């Protein structure tokens, strides 16, 4: 599925030796350029081509390792040039695979064992519309049932469920009932509909719209176990009719990102520092390609450990913890519990005054907590902010509030040991505003990486540009695409 095309002039690079050996063993190595007789006899034997034009396109991806100055004509788009990060050729290399060292390529020899990446390779060259159509085809039977029956049940009697009811009615589809697993909601009437238990729905053919992103996997399993077979997650409804079912985080721009930046995911695969991270990434890619929440759920860790992975985050009793997106103090309190109450200081950044008030109340019994009524950003100043009273308040050009924003570099006086970022898409700006801290003190970072589709790979690149000595790990903490965390340690 992946083959390696190497300019014969590169055979003497020591860091390439294990890569050449591995691809040769798999029969996936090709020499480019000079006659094979010029290749040292102690290096792997492999076929030779004089130019890329001699290679058949097909479904394979060919990784090209050759001097940057060597011009390669690839009209079929099946050759991906590999460039080392320190190379002067990195600038403007959007359509290339950027690696720290050619030796990393050995990891890609077994990429066929990762189902998400295997599928992504098969989709190479697709447009955003192609990726969207593939998801719709997967759910085609359920979508057709919704269109022909003109009725649906909604699983999830909450805010999103009420919005789904309005959207269904606006499109001429009759919502017949809410279903919810909460006994406290069953028996109520919401938006003019009864709230029922699943056992009260006897018609197994009725289409179900799952009106929650957090519990989509559990609900899908429950519905399938009870014999229901027309199941539509809300995320799929967003593809069916986006104006009526606006994308929720983290679904915005997934298809466009795959179409434009698919090679970045292979770069991220190589940048991650352990097998578990690569498994998590593969599961998330598989999920984003299929919208099958079981794929994300399969690689999820315990939610309680979010931002504090037991293998990656250690406590030394003198930590300075910086909580960006402090909400009501829940994460800061979790830090106190995991640290055993031994730390030097906690900073809680929260621009929503009502939430900050709740955080102050929650943490008032603890020592050395400084509350910062501002958002973290790349500069000191003010920005507009859309407050929700929940976890998704965000900086927004149309926000009804004006809030102060601060750079960590101009706010934090101590050397931070751990910075957590969950600030609804402003993570990149906050990292830029903490560049001096990251270079000088190299604090551990736990960064929410799901607010925008490219965040998985983009946040790693931002941190690496600031301080290239970090090692990166990926963990996931939900049944869907929410709650993915990049750890830089």
Buried (B, 14 or more C-beta within 10 A) or exposed (E): EBBBBBBBBBBEBEEBBBBBBBBBEEEBBBBBBBEEEEBEEEBBEBEBEEEBEEBEEEEBBBBBBBEBEEEBEBEEEBBBBBBBBEBEBEEEBEEBBBBBEBBBBBBBBEBEEBBBBBBBBEBBEBEBEEBBBBBEEBBEEBBEBBEEBEBBBBBBBBEBBBBBBEBBEEBEBEBBBBBBBEEEBBEBEBBEBBBBBBEEBEEEEBBBBBBBBBBBBBBBBBBEEEEBBBBBBBBBBBBBEEEBBEBBBBBBBBBBBBBBBBBBBBBBBBBBBBEBBBBBBBBBBBBBBBBBBBBBBBBBBEEEBBBBBEEBBBBEEEBBBBBBBBBBBBBBBBBBEBBEEEBBBBBBBBBBEEBBBBBBEBBEEBEEBEBBBBBBBBEBEEBEBBBEEEEEBBBBEEBEBEBBBBBBBEBBEEEBBBBBBBBBBBBBBBBBBBBBBBEEBBBBBBBBBBBBBBBBBBBBBBBBEBBEEBEBBBBBBBBBBBBBBBBBB
